[in-house]
């Protein structure tokens, strides 16, 4: 393993999260009212939740 990769770098790639409806869960960010808001979106149904776990 190369020595120039940091200890926090994920080498195997990101895990693909799937929702209970069978779609892929993506995390999105929106800047509104002076705040950065993060939320999870199901690609198949368009459902949104505050955490990815709420869609599973």
N, C-alpha and C positions, 0 to 999 in steps of 0.2 A: 504494500500500500504506500502511495507517495506520502512523503512527510509534509508537503505543503498544504494538505487539506486539514481544515480546522476540525476539532473534536466534535463540534456541533453539526457539521455538514452531514446530510443524509445521503449516503452513497447509492442506496437501492431505489431511490425515487419516491415520490409521494404515494401514499396509499389511496386507492380510489374508494370513496365512501358511496354506498348506495342507499337510497331511501326505501321506505316500506312500500312505495309504489313502483319500485324497480328502476328509477332514474338515478342519474349521477348527481351528487350533492356538490355544489360549488360555493365557495365563500366569496361574497361581494362586499364592497365598501362604498358608502355614500357620504359625501360631505354636505351636511345640511344644518342650518342654524348655528354655524360656527363650530360644529362638532363632527368628528369622523365616526360614523356608525357602521359596524360590521354585522352582517347577517348571512344566513345560509339560504340557498335557493335550490330547489329540486329542478333539474333541467327538463324532466319529462312533464311534470304537472304544473310547474311554476309556483308551487307552494313555497312560502318563506317562513323562516323561524329565526329566533335570536341565536340559537346554537344549532350546530349540525346534529347533535344527539336528539333534538326534538323531532327531527324528520325521520329518524331511524325506527 
